């Protein structure tokens, strides 16, 4: 019995003294880098919103030049963000989507690029749908106007017929 208690006590001491296994830094490092890269891109976008139209145009030129020189995934993403930026003369969601479709393996930005590409694709589908609805609305308005003119013409004919019948 004393041996059993001594064994249980020894096991408890061993269990208390063992440290939890922490994954090596090399496993956590890519995730930390990816998080930092996405944070940097989000900060970049926030800064873009503060720029004037002229400053945005200069930033677009700078980003396009940087991407043409380095072809890095970070410069690719920055240029895609600029091409997507609303109310700018250089806005081109299609070109942004093409940039995002390029391979970005190993950069840590794959998931962000996929999410951004999905958002751009959805926006393009929504814009296409809105354009179709706008075209239908114009056609309906024209048809309504034509019908209104026909009704007015019929009313005018009826009034003329009534006037002719009166002695």
C-alpha positions, 0 to 999 in steps of 0.5 A, a space after each residue: 500500500 505504501 508503495 502504491 501511494 508512493 507511486 501515485 505521489 511520484 506520478 502527480 509530481 511528475 505531472 505537475 512538473 512537466 511543461 505544456 508543449 508549445 509549438 516551435 516558433 517556426 510553425 507560428 511564424 508564417 501565421 504571424 507574418 500573414 497576419 501582419 501583411 493583412 494588417 498592413 494592407 488594411 492600414 494602407 487602404 485606410 490611408 488611401 481613404 484619407 488622400 485627395 484625388 490628386 494624391 490617389 492618382 500619384 499613389 496609383 502611379 507609384 504602386 503600378 511602378 512598384 509592382 512592375 519593378 518587384 512583382 511582389 505579392 504585397 505590391 500586387 495587392 496594393 495595386 489591386 486595392 487601388 484599382 478597386 478604389 471607388 470614384 477614381 479615374 483609374 478604377 478597374 475592378 476587372 484589372 484588380 481581379 486579374 491581379 488577384 487571380 495570379 498565383 500568390 503561393 507562400 506569401 501568406 496573402 492567399 486567403 486574403 487575395 481569395 476573399 478579395 477576389 470573391 468580393 470583386 466577382 460578387 460586385 461585378 455580378 451585382 453591377 451586371 444585374 443592376 445594369 440589366 435591371 436599369 435597361 429593363 426599367 428604361 424599356 418599361 418607362 418607354 412602353 408606359 410613355 407610349 401607352 400614355 400617348 395612345 390613351 391620350 390619343 384615344 381620349 382626344 378621338 372620343 372628345 372629337 366624336 362627341 363634339 361632332 355628334 352634338 348638333 
